[in-house]
Amino acid sequence: MVSVKLFRISGRMLVSHDRMPEWRKFTVELRAVSVKDALERVYSELGSRHKLRRKHIRVERIEELPPDEAVSRDLAELSRLQGFVLYD
């Protein structure tokens, strides 16, 4: 069985690259199976939300978090789940 881990990824993104370029800091917490999957998810979400290309996103730090250090309470509670049941 694959274990899902909690990651905190921080870095900088180039906002309004065509008018007044400005590098802004970002920090994202998310659940993923591996570091590679977490990085892909960050590129996808930031690119979708802010219309950025991958070259406009610079990742500076990726760290794996224990569930009790998560800022997002929803992610911390999801990480503590042992299983779930689906009813028809």
PyMOL Python script that loads the backbone (N, CA, C, O; Angstrom):
from pymol import cmd

cmd.read_pdbstr("""\
ATOM      1  N   MET A   1       0.838  -1.176   0.000  1.00  0.00           N
ATOM      2  CA  MET A   1       0.000   0.000   0.000  1.00  0.00           C
ATOM      3  C   MET A   1       0.885   1.242   0.000  1.00  0.00           C
ATOM      4  O   MET A   1       1.908   1.282   0.683  1.00  0.00           O
ATOM      5  N   VAL A   2       0.496   2.232  -0.751  1.00  0.00           N
ATOM      6  CA  VAL A   2       1.264   3.463  -0.887  1.00  0.00           C
ATOM      7  C   VAL A   2       0.885   4.421   0.235  1.00  0.00           C
ATOM      8  O   VAL A   2      -0.296   4.617   0.523  1.00  0.00           O
ATOM      9  N   SER A   3       1.894   5.015   0.863  1.00  0.00           N
ATOM     10  CA  SER A   3       1.602   5.980   1.925  1.00  0.00           C
ATOM     11  C   SER A   3       1.667   7.397   1.360  1.00  0.00           C
ATOM     12  O   SER A   3       2.589   7.747   0.624  1.00  0.00           O
ATOM     13  N   VAL A   4       0.688   8.188   1.713  1.00  0.00           N
ATOM     14  CA  VAL A   4       0.616   9.575   1.267  1.00  0.00           C
ATOM     15  C   VAL A   4       1.270  10.443   2.331  1.00  0.00           C
ATOM     16  O   VAL A   4       0.984  10.305   3.520  1.00  0.00           O
ATOM     17  N   LYS A   5       2.149  11.335   1.897  1.00  0.00           N
ATOM     18  CA  LYS A   5       2.900  12.185   2.817  1.00  0.00           C
ATOM     19  C   LYS A   5       2.442  13.632   2.679  1.00  0.00           C
ATOM     20  O   LYS A   5       1.787  14.002   1.705  1.00  0.00           O
ATOM     21  N   LEU A   6       2.793  14.426   3.649  1.00  0.00           N
ATOM     22  CA  LEU A   6       2.458  15.842   3.667  1.00  0.00           C
ATOM     23  C   LEU A   6       3.726  16.639   3.362  1.00  0.00           C
ATOM     24  O   LEU A   6       4.765  16.416   3.983  1.00  0.00           O
ATOM     25  N   PHE A   7       3.641  17.574   2.403  1.00  0.00           N
ATOM     26  CA  PHE A   7       4.796  18.367   1.992  1.00  0.00           C
ATOM     27  C   PHE A   7       4.491  19.852   2.115  1.00  0.00           C
ATOM     28  O   PHE A   7       3.359  20.291   1.914  1.00  0.00           O
ATOM     29  N   ARG A   8       5.535  20.623   2.453  1.00  0.00           N
ATOM     30  CA  ARG A   8       5.461  22.086   2.404  1.00  0.00           C
ATOM     31  C   ARG A   8       6.493  22.533   1.373  1.00  0.00           C
ATOM     32  O   ARG A   8       7.683  22.244   1.504  1.00  0.00           O
ATOM     33  N   ILE A   9       6.024  23.238   0.349  1.00  0.00           N
ATOM     34  CA  ILE A   9       6.890  23.693  -0.733  1.00  0.00           C
ATOM     35  C   ILE A   9       6.858  25.214  -0.744  1.00  0.00           C
ATOM     36  O   ILE A   9       5.788  25.822  -0.754  1.00  0.00           O
ATOM     37  N   SER A  10       8.037  25.821  -0.743  1.00  0.00           N
ATOM     38  CA  SER A  10       8.108  27.280  -0.764  1.00  0.00           C
ATOM     39  C   SER A  10       9.080  27.723  -1.844  1.00  0.00           C
ATOM     40  O   SER A  10       9.994  26.991  -2.225  1.00  0.00           O
ATOM     41  N   GLY A  11       8.861  28.937  -2.325  1.00  0.00           N
ATOM     42  CA  GLY A  11       9.704  29.474  -3.379  1.00  0.00           C
ATOM     43  C   GLY A  11       9.220  30.843  -3.810  1.00  0.00           C
ATOM     44  O   GLY A  11       8.601  31.573  -3.035  1.00  0.00           O
ATOM     45  N   ARG A  12       9.512  31.182  -5.059  1.00  0.00           N
ATOM     46  CA  ARG A  12       9.113  32.473  -5.623  1.00  0.00           C
ATOM     47  C   ARG A  12       8.452  32.245  -6.978  1.00  0.00           C
ATOM     48  O   ARG A  12       8.760  31.290  -7.691  1.00  0.00           O
ATOM     49  N   MET A  13       7.529  33.156  -7.312  1.00  0.00           N
ATOM     50  CA  MET A  13       6.875  33.096  -8.622  1.00  0.00           C
ATOM     51  C   MET A  13       6.885  34.491  -9.232  1.00  0.00           C
ATOM     52  O   MET A  13       6.760  35.489  -8.521  1.00  0.00           O
ATOM     53  N   LEU A  14       7.033  34.555 -10.539  1.00  0.00           N
ATOM     54  CA  LEU A  14       7.076  35.822 -11.263  1.00  0.00           C
ATOM     55  C   LEU A  14       5.655  36.201 -11.655  1.00  0.00           C
ATOM     56  O   LEU A  14       5.046  35.572 -12.521  1.00  0.00           O
ATOM     57  N   VAL A  15       5.136  37.244 -11.001  1.00  0.00           N
ATOM     58  CA  VAL A  15       3.761  37.682 -11.235  1.00  0.00           C
ATOM     59  C   VAL A  15       3.781  38.858 -12.202  1.00  0.00           C
ATOM     60  O   VAL A  15       4.683  39.694 -12.146  1.00  0.00           O
ATOM     61  N   SER A  16       2.805  38.924 -13.075  1.00  0.00           N
ATOM     62  CA  SER A  16       2.649  39.943 -14.131  1.00  0.00           C
ATOM     63  C   SER A  16       3.966  40.135 -14.889  1.00  0.00           C
ATOM     64  O   SER A  16       4.524  41.232 -14.937  1.00  0.00           O
ATOM     65  N   HIS A  17       4.437  39.048 -15.469  1.00  0.00           N
ATOM     66  CA  HIS A  17       5.721  39.034 -16.157  1.00  0.00           C
ATOM     67  C   HIS A  17       5.761  39.922 -17.387  1.00  0.00           C
ATOM     68  O   HIS A  17       6.848  40.302 -17.823  1.00  0.00           O
ATOM     69  N   ASP A  18       4.609  40.270 -17.965  1.00  0.00           N
ATOM     70  CA  ASP A  18       4.609  41.068 -19.182  1.00  0.00           C
ATOM     71  C   ASP A  18       4.526  42.572 -18.916  1.00  0.00           C
ATOM     72  O   ASP A  18       4.996  43.357 -19.739  1.00  0.00           O
ATOM     73  N   ARG A  19       3.943  42.996 -17.791  1.00  0.00           N
ATOM     74  CA  ARG A  19       3.797  44.430 -17.502  1.00  0.00           C
ATOM     75  C   ARG A  19       4.869  44.907 -16.527  1.00  0.00           C
ATOM     76  O   ARG A  19       5.874  45.491 -16.931  1.00  0.00           O
ATOM     77  N   MET A  20       4.645  44.656 -15.256  1.00  0.00           N
ATOM     78  CA  MET A  20       5.572  45.059 -14.195  1.00  0.00           C
ATOM     79  C   MET A  20       6.020  43.790 -13.473  1.00  0.00           C
ATOM     80  O   MET A  20       5.390  43.398 -12.491  1.00  0.00           O
ATOM     81  N   PRO A  21       7.080  43.143 -13.926  1.00  0.00           N
ATOM     82  CA  PRO A  21       7.492  41.875 -13.320  1.00  0.00           C
ATOM     83  C   PRO A  21       7.858  42.025 -11.844  1.00  0.00           C
ATOM     84  O   PRO A  21       8.550  42.963 -11.451  1.00  0.00           O
ATOM     85  N   GLU A  22       7.379  41.083 -11.045  1.00  0.00           N
ATOM     86  CA  GLU A  22       7.652  41.105  -9.614  1.00  0.00           C
ATOM     87  C   GLU A  22       7.724  39.666  -9.111  1.00  0.00           C
ATOM     88  O   GLU A  22       6.813  38.875  -9.354  1.00  0.00           O
ATOM     89  N   TRP A  23       8.800  39.330  -8.414  1.00  0.00           N
ATOM     90  CA  TRP A  23       8.940  38.011  -7.814  1.00  0.00           C
ATOM     91  C   TRP A  23       8.275  38.028  -6.452  1.00  0.00           C
ATOM     92  O   TRP A  23       8.631  38.844  -5.602  1.00  0.00           O
ATOM     93  N   ARG A  24       7.311  37.138  -6.227  1.00  0.00           N
ATOM     94  CA  ARG A  24       6.604  37.042  -4.953  1.00  0.00           C
ATOM     95  C   ARG A  24       6.839  35.678  -4.321  1.00  0.00           C
ATOM     96  O   ARG A  24       6.968  34.667  -5.010  1.00  0.00           O
ATOM     97  N   LYS A  25       6.890  35.675  -2.995  1.00  0.00           N
ATOM     98  CA  LYS A  25       7.074  34.425  -2.258  1.00  0.00           C
ATOM     99  C   LYS A  25       5.766  33.642  -2.209  1.00  0.00           C
ATOM    100  O   LYS A  25       4.680  34.224  -2.214  1.00  0.00           O
ATOM    101  N   PHE A  26       5.881  32.333  -2.164  1.00  0.00           N
ATOM    102  CA  PHE A  26       4.711  31.482  -1.959  1.00  0.00           C
ATOM    103  C   PHE A  26       5.096  30.315  -1.065  1.00  0.00           C
ATOM    104  O   PHE A  26       6.254  29.899  -1.019  1.00  0.00           O
ATOM    105  N   THR A  27       4.109  29.799  -0.363  1.00  0.00           N
ATOM    106  CA  THR A  27       4.249  28.580   0.430  1.00  0.00           C
ATOM    107  C   THR A  27       2.980  27.766   0.240  1.00  0.00           C
ATOM    108  O   THR A  27       1.875  28.269   0.443  1.00  0.00           O
ATOM    109  N   VAL A  28       3.138  26.514  -0.148  1.00  0.00           N
ATOM    110  CA  VAL A  28       2.005  25.638  -0.417  1.00  0.00           C
ATOM    111  C   VAL A  28       2.182  24.355   0.390  1.00  0.00           C
ATOM    112  O   VAL A  28       3.263  23.766   0.400  1.00  0.00           O
ATOM    113  N   GLU A  29       1.127  23.930   1.060  1.00  0.00           N
ATOM    114  CA  GLU A  29       1.118  22.632   1.738  1.00  0.00           C
ATOM    115  C   GLU A  29       0.166  21.720   0.986  1.00  0.00           C
ATOM    116  O   GLU A  29      -0.958  22.103   0.665  1.00  0.00           O
ATOM    117  N   LEU A  30       0.630  20.507   0.710  1.00  0.00           N
ATOM    118  CA  LEU A  30      -0.225  19.558   0.005  1.00  0.00           C
ATOM    119  C   LEU A  30       0.178  18.138   0.324  1.00  0.00           C
ATOM    120  O   LEU A  30       1.252  17.884   0.870  1.00  0.00           O
ATOM    121  N   ARG A  31      -0.705  17.212  -0.027  1.00  0.00           N
ATOM    122  CA  ARG A  31      -0.456  15.780   0.169  1.00  0.00           C
ATOM    123  C   ARG A  31      -0.064  15.172  -1.163  1.00  0.00           C
ATOM    124  O   ARG A  31      -0.672  15.459  -2.193  1.00  0.00           O
ATOM    125  N   ALA A  32       0.964  14.324  -1.135  1.00  0.00           N
ATOM    126  CA  ALA A  32       1.416  13.643  -2.343  1.00  0.00           C
ATOM    127  C   ALA A  32       2.145  12.363  -1.941  1.00  0.00           C
ATOM    128  O   ALA A  32       2.522  12.182  -0.783  1.00  0.00           O
ATOM    129  N   VAL A  33       2.333  11.491  -2.910  1.00  0.00           N
ATOM    130  CA  VAL A  33       3.006  10.219  -2.671  1.00  0.00           C
ATOM    131  C   VAL A  33       4.520  10.414  -2.624  1.00  0.00           C
ATOM    132  O   VAL A  33       5.205   9.781  -1.820  1.00  0.00           O
ATOM    133  N   SER A  34       5.044  11.294  -3.487  1.00  0.00           N
ATOM    134  CA  SER A  34       6.489  11.511  -3.542  1.00  0.00           C
ATOM    135  C   SER A  34       6.783  12.993  -3.754  1.00  0.00           C
ATOM    136  O   SER A  34       5.880  13.794  -3.996  1.00  0.00           O
ATOM    137  N   VAL A  35       8.054  13.337  -3.658  1.00  0.00           N
ATOM    138  CA  VAL A  35       8.479  14.723  -3.878  1.00  0.00           C
ATOM    139  C   VAL A  35       8.189  15.133  -5.321  1.00  0.00           C
ATOM    140  O   VAL A  35       7.764  16.259  -5.579  1.00  0.00           O
ATOM    141  N   LYS A  36       8.418  14.223  -6.248  1.00  0.00           N
ATOM    142  CA  LYS A  36       8.183  14.507  -7.665  1.00  0.00           C
ATOM    143  C   LYS A  36       6.707  14.821  -7.921  1.00  0.00           C
ATOM    144  O   LYS A  36       6.394  15.765  -8.647  1.00  0.00           O
ATOM    145  N   ASP A  37       5.806  14.047  -7.335  1.00  0.00           N
ATOM    146  CA  ASP A  37       4.375  14.297  -7.495  1.00  0.00           C
ATOM    147  C   ASP A  37       3.965  15.625  -6.860  1.00  0.00           C
ATOM    148  O   ASP A  37       3.133  16.345  -7.412  1.00  0.00           O
ATOM    149  N   ALA A  38       4.543  15.950  -5.710  1.00  0.00           N
ATOM    150  CA  ALA A  38       4.234  17.214  -5.041  1.00  0.00           C
ATOM    151  C   ALA A  38       4.682  18.399  -5.888  1.00  0.00           C
ATOM    152  O   ALA A  38       3.969  19.397  -5.995  1.00  0.00           O
ATOM    153  N   LEU A  39       5.854  18.287  -6.485  1.00  0.00           N
ATOM    154  CA  LEU A  39       6.367  19.361  -7.329  1.00  0.00           C
ATOM    155  C   LEU A  39       5.493  19.557  -8.564  1.00  0.00           C
ATOM    156  O   LEU A  39       5.205  20.692  -8.944  1.00  0.00           O
ATOM    157  N   GLU A  40       5.073  18.471  -9.189  1.00  0.00           N
ATOM    158  CA  GLU A  40       4.174  18.565 -10.344  1.00  0.00           C
ATOM    159  C   GLU A  40       2.856  19.244  -9.970  1.00  0.00           C
ATOM    160  O   GLU A  40       2.320  20.048 -10.732  1.00  0.00           O
ATOM    161  N   ARG A  41       2.350  18.912  -8.799  1.00  0.00           N
ATOM    162  CA  ARG A  41       1.087  19.496  -8.338  1.00  0.00           C
ATOM    163  C   ARG A  41       1.220  20.998  -8.104  1.00  0.00           C
ATOM    164  O   ARG A  41       0.305  21.758  -8.418  1.00  0.00           O
ATOM    165  N   VAL A  42       2.359  21.429  -7.553  1.00  0.00           N
ATOM    166  CA  VAL A  42       2.592  22.862  -7.334  1.00  0.00           C
ATOM    167  C   VAL A  42       2.657  23.593  -8.666  1.00  0.00           C
ATOM    168  O   VAL A  42       2.034  24.642  -8.826  1.00  0.00           O
ATOM    169  N   TYR A  43       3.404  23.050  -9.626  1.00  0.00           N
ATOM    170  CA  TYR A  43       3.461  23.671 -10.950  1.00  0.00           C
ATOM    171  C   TYR A  43       2.070  23.767 -11.562  1.00  0.00           C
ATOM    172  O   TYR A  43       1.722  24.790 -12.152  1.00  0.00           O
ATOM    173  N   SER A  44       1.286  22.726 -11.430  1.00  0.00           N
ATOM    174  CA  SER A  44      -0.057  22.695 -12.001  1.00  0.00           C
ATOM    175  C   SER A  44      -0.978  23.714 -11.339  1.00  0.00           C
ATOM    176  O   SER A  44      -1.671  24.461 -12.029  1.00  0.00           O
ATOM    177  N   GLU A  45      -0.991  23.752 -10.005  1.00  0.00           N
ATOM    178  CA  GLU A  45      -1.898  24.657  -9.297  1.00  0.00           C
ATOM    179  C   GLU A  45      -1.524  26.121  -9.482  1.00  0.00           C
ATOM    180  O   GLU A  45      -2.393  26.950  -9.754  1.00  0.00           O
ATOM    181  N   LEU A  46      -0.238  26.454  -9.338  1.00  0.00           N
ATOM    182  CA  LEU A  46       0.170  27.851  -9.509  1.00  0.00           C
ATOM    183  C   LEU A  46       0.004  28.300 -10.954  1.00  0.00           C
ATOM    184  O   LEU A  46      -0.394  29.436 -11.212  1.00  0.00           O
ATOM    185  N   GLY A  47       0.305  27.419 -11.889  1.00  0.00           N
ATOM    186  CA  GLY A  47       0.115  27.758 -13.293  1.00  0.00           C
ATOM    187  C   GLY A  47      -1.340  27.988 -13.630  1.00  0.00           C
ATOM    188  O   GLY A  47      -1.667  28.874 -14.420  1.00  0.00           O
ATOM    189  N   SER A  48      -2.213  27.200 -13.040  1.00  0.00           N
ATOM    190  CA  SER A  48      -3.640  27.337 -13.296  1.00  0.00           C
ATOM    191  C   SER A  48      -4.218  28.586 -12.640  1.00  0.00           C
ATOM    192  O   SER A  48      -4.984  29.319 -13.265  1.00  0.00           O
ATOM    193  N   ARG A  49      -3.857  28.830 -11.389  1.00  0.00           N
ATOM    194  CA  ARG A  49      -4.404  29.975 -10.652  1.00  0.00           C
ATOM    195  C   ARG A  49      -3.887  31.317 -11.150  1.00  0.00           C
ATOM    196  O   ARG A  49      -4.645  32.282 -11.243  1.00  0.00           O
ATOM    197  N   HIS A  50      -2.586  31.382 -11.473  1.00  0.00           N
ATOM    198  CA  HIS A  50      -1.961  32.662 -11.793  1.00  0.00           C
ATOM    199  C   HIS A  50      -1.501  32.765 -13.244  1.00  0.00           C
ATOM    200  O   HIS A  50      -0.833  33.732 -13.611  1.00  0.00           O
ATOM    201  N   LYS A  51      -1.848  31.783 -14.072  1.00  0.00           N
ATOM    202  CA  LYS A  51      -1.458  31.764 -15.490  1.00  0.00           C
ATOM    203  C   LYS A  51       0.057  31.883 -15.661  1.00  0.00           C
ATOM    204  O   LYS A  51       0.543  32.698 -16.446  1.00  0.00           O
ATOM    205  N   LEU A  52       0.796  31.055 -14.912  1.00  0.00           N
ATOM    206  CA  LEU A  52       2.254  31.065 -14.954  1.00  0.00           C
ATOM    207  C   LEU A  52       2.780  29.854 -15.702  1.00  0.00           C
ATOM    208  O   LEU A  52       2.164  28.789 -15.702  1.00  0.00           O
ATOM    209  N   ARG A  53       3.911  30.030 -16.328  1.00  0.00           N
ATOM    210  CA  ARG A  53       4.614  28.904 -16.914  1.00  0.00           C
ATOM    211  C   ARG A  53       5.606  28.366 -15.898  1.00  0.00           C
ATOM    212  O   ARG A  53       5.907  29.017 -14.898  1.00  0.00           O
ATOM    213  N   ARG A  54       6.106  27.178 -16.165  1.00  0.00           N
ATOM    214  CA  ARG A  54       7.047  26.562 -15.228  1.00  0.00           C
ATOM    215  C   ARG A  54       8.309  27.399 -15.042  1.00  0.00           C
ATOM    216  O   ARG A  54       8.885  27.416 -13.954  1.00  0.00           O
ATOM    217  N   LYS A  55       8.738  28.086 -16.081  1.00  0.00           N
ATOM    218  CA  LYS A  55       9.956  28.897 -15.958  1.00  0.00           C
ATOM    219  C   LYS A  55       9.743  30.126 -15.076  1.00  0.00           C
ATOM    220  O   LYS A  55      10.714  30.773 -14.681  1.00  0.00           O
ATOM    221  N   HIS A  56       8.485  30.461 -14.761  1.00  0.00           N
ATOM    222  CA  HIS A  56       8.176  31.589 -13.885  1.00  0.00           C
ATOM    223  C   HIS A  56       7.994  31.164 -12.432  1.00  0.00           C
ATOM    224  O   HIS A  56       7.656  31.991 -11.586  1.00  0.00           O
ATOM    225  N   ILE A  57       8.214  29.890 -12.135  1.00  0.00           N
ATOM    226  CA  ILE A  57       8.078  29.368 -10.772  1.00  0.00           C
ATOM    227  C   ILE A  57       9.431  28.810 -10.345  1.00  0.00           C
ATOM    228  O   ILE A  57       9.973  27.916 -10.996  1.00  0.00           O
ATOM    229  N   ARG A  58       9.972  29.337  -9.252  1.00  0.00           N
ATOM    230  CA  ARG A  58      11.251  28.874  -8.713  1.00  0.00           C
ATOM    231  C   ARG A  58      11.009  28.246  -7.348  1.00  0.00           C
ATOM    232  O   ARG A  58      10.617  28.934  -6.406  1.00  0.00           O
ATOM    233  N   VAL A  59      11.236  26.968  -7.240  1.00  0.00           N
ATOM    234  CA  VAL A  59      11.059  26.267  -5.969  1.00  0.00           C
ATOM    235  C   VAL A  59      12.379  26.341  -5.209  1.00  0.00           C
ATOM    236  O   VAL A  59      13.426  25.947  -5.723  1.00  0.00           O
ATOM    237  N   GLU A  60      12.317  26.850  -3.978  1.00  0.00           N
ATOM    238  CA  GLU A  60      13.523  27.005  -3.170  1.00  0.00           C
ATOM    239  C   GLU A  60      13.668  25.913  -2.119  1.00  0.00           C
ATOM    240  O   GLU A  60      14.784  25.523  -1.776  1.00  0.00           O
ATOM    241  N   ARG A  61      12.536  25.417  -1.605  1.00  0.00           N
ATOM    242  CA  ARG A  61      12.631  24.416  -0.538  1.00  0.00           C
ATOM    243  C   ARG A  61      11.427  23.484  -0.570  1.00  0.00           C
ATOM    244  O   ARG A  61      10.287  23.920  -0.735  1.00  0.00           O
ATOM    245  N   ILE A  62      11.705  22.188  -0.409  1.00  0.00           N
ATOM    246  CA  ILE A  62      10.665  21.170  -0.285  1.00  0.00           C
ATOM    247  C   ILE A  62      10.961  20.400   0.990  1.00  0.00           C
ATOM    248  O   ILE A  62      12.060  19.871   1.160  1.00  0.00           O
ATOM    249  N   GLU A  63       9.986  20.336   1.885  1.00  0.00           N
ATOM    250  CA  GLU A  63      10.195  19.591   3.122  1.00  0.00           C
ATOM    251  C   GLU A  63       8.989  18.720   3.430  1.00  0.00           C
ATOM    252  O   GLU A  63       7.842  19.112   3.214  1.00  0.00           O
ATOM    253  N   GLU A  64       9.275  17.536   3.937  1.00  0.00           N
ATOM    254  CA  GLU A  64       8.212  16.626   4.353  1.00  0.00           C
ATOM    255  C   GLU A  64       7.834  16.967   5.788  1.00  0.00           C
ATOM    256  O   GLU A  64       8.702  17.148   6.642  1.00  0.00           O
ATOM    257  N   LEU A  65       6.530  17.052   6.048  1.00  0.00           N
ATOM    258  CA  LEU A  65       6.039  17.470   7.361  1.00  0.00           C
ATOM    259  C   LEU A  65       5.349  16.332   8.088  1.00  0.00           C
ATOM    260  O   LEU A  65       4.695  15.497   7.463  1.00  0.00           O
ATOM    261  N   PRO A  66       5.490  16.293   9.402  1.00  0.00           N
ATOM    262  CA  PRO A  66       4.609  15.428  10.187  1.00  0.00           C
ATOM    263  C   PRO A  66       3.230  16.084  10.269  1.00  0.00           C
ATOM    264  O   PRO A  66       3.140  17.310  10.191  1.00  0.00           O
ATOM    265  N   PRO A  67       2.168  15.319  10.422  1.00  0.00           N
ATOM    266  CA  PRO A  67       0.809  15.888  10.403  1.00  0.00           C
ATOM    267  C   PRO A  67       0.556  16.967  11.449  1.00  0.00           C
ATOM    268  O   PRO A  67      -0.269  17.851  11.220  1.00  0.00           O
ATOM    269  N   ASP A  68       1.233  16.922  12.579  1.00  0.00           N
ATOM    270  CA  ASP A  68       0.969  17.918  13.619  1.00  0.00           C
ATOM    271  C   ASP A  68       1.593  19.282  13.324  1.00  0.00           C
ATOM    272  O   ASP A  68       1.251  20.258  13.993  1.00  0.00           O
ATOM    273  N   GLU A  69       2.500  19.385  12.341  1.00  0.00           N
ATOM    274  CA  GLU A  69       3.114  20.664  11.983  1.00  0.00           C
ATOM    275  C   GLU A  69       2.407  21.367  10.833  1.00  0.00           C
ATOM    276  O   GLU A  69       2.829  22.453  10.438  1.00  0.00           O
ATOM    277  N   ALA A  70       1.364  20.795  10.292  1.00  0.00           N
ATOM    278  CA  ALA A  70       0.660  21.391   9.161  1.00  0.00           C
ATOM    279  C   ALA A  70      -0.101  22.635   9.600  1.00  0.00           C
ATOM    280  O   ALA A  70      -0.750  22.638  10.646  1.00  0.00           O
ATOM    281  N   VAL A  71      -0.018  23.684   8.803  1.00  0.00           N
ATOM    282  CA  VAL A  71      -0.757  24.914   9.077  1.00  0.00           C
ATOM    283  C   VAL A  71      -2.230  24.713   8.733  1.00  0.00           C
ATOM    284  O   VAL A  71      -3.112  25.178   9.454  1.00  0.00           O
ATOM    285  N   SER A  72      -2.487  24.023   7.633  1.00  0.00           N
ATOM    286  CA  SER A  72      -3.854  23.739   7.207  1.00  0.00           C
ATOM    287  C   SER A  72      -4.439  22.620   8.074  1.00  0.00           C
ATOM    288  O   SER A  72      -3.930  21.499   8.076  1.00  0.00           O
ATOM    289  N   ARG A  73      -5.487  22.924   8.793  1.00  0.00           N
ATOM    290  CA  ARG A  73      -6.105  21.935   9.676  1.00  0.00           C
ATOM    291  C   ARG A  73      -6.727  20.785   8.881  1.00  0.00           C
ATOM    292  O   ARG A  73      -6.720  19.641   9.335  1.00  0.00           O
ATOM    293  N   ASP A  74      -7.258  21.084   7.709  1.00  0.00           N
ATOM    294  CA  ASP A  74      -7.858  20.040   6.873  1.00  0.00           C
ATOM    295  C   ASP A  74      -6.819  18.998   6.451  1.00  0.00           C
ATOM    296  O   ASP A  74      -7.087  17.798   6.500  1.00  0.00           O
ATOM    297  N   LEU A  75      -5.644  19.453   6.041  1.00  0.00           N
ATOM    298  CA  LEU A  75      -4.591  18.511   5.640  1.00  0.00           C
ATOM    299  C   LEU A  75      -4.111  17.678   6.819  1.00  0.00           C
ATOM    300  O   LEU A  75      -3.825  16.491   6.667  1.00  0.00           O
ATOM    301  N   ALA A  76      -4.022  18.291   7.989  1.00  0.00           N
ATOM    302  CA  ALA A  76      -3.586  17.552   9.171  1.00  0.00           C
ATOM    303  C   ALA A  76      -4.585  16.459   9.523  1.00  0.00           C
ATOM    304  O   ALA A  76      -4.189  15.343   9.858  1.00  0.00           O
ATOM    305  N   GLU A  77      -5.874  16.768   9.450  1.00  0.00           N
ATOM    306  CA  GLU A  77      -6.897  15.768   9.761  1.00  0.00           C
ATOM    307  C   GLU A  77      -6.941  14.665   8.713  1.00  0.00           C
ATOM    308  O   GLU A  77      -7.137  13.498   9.054  1.00  0.00           O
ATOM    309  N   LEU A  78      -6.762  15.016   7.444  1.00  0.00           N
ATOM    310  CA  LEU A  78      -6.720  13.995   6.391  1.00  0.00           C
ATOM    311  C   LEU A  78      -5.532  13.051   6.583  1.00  0.00           C
ATOM    312  O   LEU A  78      -5.640  11.855   6.312  1.00  0.00           O
ATOM    313  N   SER A  79      -4.415  13.577   7.043  1.00  0.00           N
ATOM    314  CA  SER A  79      -3.224  12.747   7.242  1.00  0.00           C
ATOM    315  C   SER A  79      -3.394  11.759   8.386  1.00  0.00           C
ATOM    316  O   SER A  79      -2.737  10.718   8.407  1.00  0.00           O
ATOM    317  N   ARG A  80      -4.264  12.072   9.337  1.00  0.00           N
ATOM    318  CA  ARG A  80      -4.469  11.192  10.482  1.00  0.00           C
ATOM    319  C   ARG A  80      -5.456  10.058  10.202  1.00  0.00           C
ATOM    320  O   ARG A  80      -5.575   9.142  11.015  1.00  0.00           O
ATOM    321  N   LEU A  81      -6.163  10.096   9.078  1.00  0.00           N
ATOM    322  CA  LEU A  81      -7.143   9.054   8.765  1.00  0.00           C
ATOM    323  C   LEU A  81      -6.464   7.706   8.557  1.00  0.00           C
ATOM    324  O   LEU A  81      -5.409   7.621   7.928  1.00  0.00           O
ATOM    325  N   GLN A  82      -7.071   6.669   9.085  1.00  0.00           N
ATOM    326  CA  GLN A  82      -6.570   5.314   8.892  1.00  0.00           C
ATOM    327  C   GLN A  82      -7.257   4.631   7.713  1.00  0.00           C
ATOM    328  O   GLN A  82      -6.685   3.726   7.104  1.00  0.00           O
ATOM    329  N   GLY A  83      -8.468   5.051   7.387  1.00  0.00           N
ATOM    330  CA  GLY A  83      -9.227   4.470   6.293  1.00  0.00           C
ATOM    331  C   GLY A  83     -10.580   5.136   6.200  1.00  0.00           C
ATOM    332  O   GLY A  83     -10.913   5.991   7.020  1.00  0.00           O
ATOM    333  N   PHE A  84     -11.363   4.750   5.206  1.00  0.00           N
ATOM    334  CA  PHE A  84     -12.700   5.298   5.066  1.00  0.00           C
ATOM    335  C   PHE A  84     -13.611   4.250   4.445  1.00  0.00           C
ATOM    336  O   PHE A  84     -13.142   3.292   3.830  1.00  0.00           O
ATOM    337  N   VAL A  85     -14.911   4.439   4.610  1.00  0.00           N
ATOM    338  CA  VAL A  85     -15.900   3.485   4.132  1.00  0.00           C
ATOM    339  C   VAL A  85     -16.848   4.209   3.188  1.00  0.00           C
ATOM    340  O   VAL A  85     -17.315   5.307   3.494  1.00  0.00           O
ATOM    341  N   LEU A  86     -17.133   3.598   2.040  1.00  0.00           N
ATOM    342  CA  LEU A  86     -18.088   4.148   1.084  1.00  0.00           C
ATOM    343  C   LEU A  86     -19.403   3.392   1.195  1.00  0.00           C
ATOM    344  O   LEU A  86     -19.420   2.162   1.165  1.00  0.00           O
ATOM    345  N   TYR A  87     -20.493   4.119   1.320  1.00  0.00           N
ATOM    346  CA  TYR A  87     -21.821   3.520   1.361  1.00  0.00           C
ATOM    347  C   TYR A  87     -22.536   3.804   0.054  1.00  0.00           C
ATOM    348  O   TYR A  87     -22.410   4.894  -0.505  1.00  0.00           O
ATOM    349  N   ASP A  88     -23.288   2.823  -0.436  1.00  0.00           N
ATOM    350  CA  ASP A  88     -24.061   3.011  -1.669  1.00  0.00           C
ATOM    351  C   ASP A  88     -25.385   3.643  -1.409  1.00  0.00           C
ATOM    352  O   ASP A  88     -26.155   3.869  -2.343  1.00  0.00           O
TER     353      ASP A  88
END
""", "prot")
cmd.dss("prot")
cmd.show_as("cartoon", "prot")
cmd.util.cbc("prot")
cmd.orient("prot")
